[in-house]
Amino acid sequence: LYILGDLTITGRVFQPFRSNALVVFGSLRARHVITGSELLVFGDLDVSGVLYGNCTNYSTNVLGAARVGTLVSCKDHRFSLWGRRGLGELVRRPATPPGPPGGS
């Protein structure tokens, strides 16, 4: 899905796991963004609540400024925030849980 201008959503943006890409040529503003796919924003990203990424094969790229309340990365979802950024909280959940204490 290509948005040729700005996209403002009063609620949440939801991209199901491994769905088609969302490309916003302007800025994206939403309360929450949940992505299991490719997200590319050429302008600014403003997420007042949670930006949640959950896919090892895809990434979230923001070329402008990024302002995010809470950023959650699950399964090593990649976030590339190229411009200025302001994050309230960062939560990272690895793809595989750590092993038992002492190894093996």
C-alpha positions in Angstrom: 0.0 0.0 0.0 1.5 3.4 -1.1 0.3 6.6 0.5 1.4 9.6 -1.6 1.0 12.1 1.3 0.6 12.2 5.0 -1.3 9.5 6.9 -3.0 10.3 10.2 -4.9 7.6 12.1 -6.7 8.5 15.3 -6.4 4.9 16.5 -4.0 2.2 15.5 -2.3 1.0 12.3 -2.1 -2.8 12.1 -0.1 -4.7 9.6 -0.6 -8.5 10.0 2.4 -10.8 10.2 4.2 -10.9 6.8 1.5 -8.9 5.0 2.2 -6.4 2.2 4.4 -3.4 2.8 3.1 0.0 3.9 5.0 3.0 2.3 4.1 6.5 3.4 5.7 9.2 1.2 4.8 11.9 3.8 4.5 11.6 7.6 2.7 9.0 9.6 0.8 9.8 12.8 -1.1 7.3 14.9 -1.8 6.4 18.5 -0.3 2.9 18.1 1.4 1.1 15.2 1.6 -2.7 15.2 3.6 -4.2 12.4 4.7 -7.7 11.4 5.7 -6.5 7.9 7.7 -3.8 6.1 7.0 -0.2 7.0 8.7 2.7 5.3 8.0 6.3 6.2 9.8 9.0 4.1 8.7 11.8 6.5 8.2 11.9 10.2 6.7 9.2 12.4 4.7 10.3 15.5 3.3 7.4 17.6 2.0 8.7 21.0 1.5 5.2 22.3 3.2 1.9 21.3 5.2 1.1 18.1 5.4 -2.7 18.1 7.4 -4.7 15.5 7.3 -8.5 15.4 9.0 -10.1 12.4 12.6 -11.2 11.7 12.3 -10.8 7.9 11.1 -7.2 7.8 12.0 -3.9 9.2 10.6 -0.4 10.0 12.5 2.5 8.3 11.8 6.1 9.1 13.8 8.7 7.1 12.5 11.8 9.1 12.2 12.4 12.8 10.6 9.6 15.0 8.7 10.4 18.2 7.5 7.2 19.9 6.1 6.7 23.4 7.1 3.0 23.7 9.1 1.0 21.1 8.7 -2.8 21.4 10.9 -5.0 19.2 10.0 -8.7 19.2 11.7 -11.5 17.3 14.5 -9.2 16.3 12.3 -6.8 14.3 14.6 -4.1 12.9 14.0 -0.4 13.4 16.1 2.1 11.4 15.3 5.6 12.6 17.4 7.8 10.4 16.4 11.2 11.6 16.1 12.7 15.0 14.4 10.4 17.5 12.7 10.6 20.8 11.8 7.4 22.6 10.0 7.2 25.9 10.8 3.6 26.6 12.5 0.7 24.7 11.4 -2.9 25.2 13.3 -5.7 23.4 12.1 -9.3 23.3 14.6 -11.6 21.7 13.7 -14.2 19.0 14.8 -17.0 21.3 14.8 -16.9 25.1 18.1 -17.1 26.8 19.4 -20.5 28.0 19.5 -21.7 31.6 22.0 -20.2 33.9 25.4 -21.8 33.7 25.0 -22.8 30.0 23.4 -25.8 28.3 
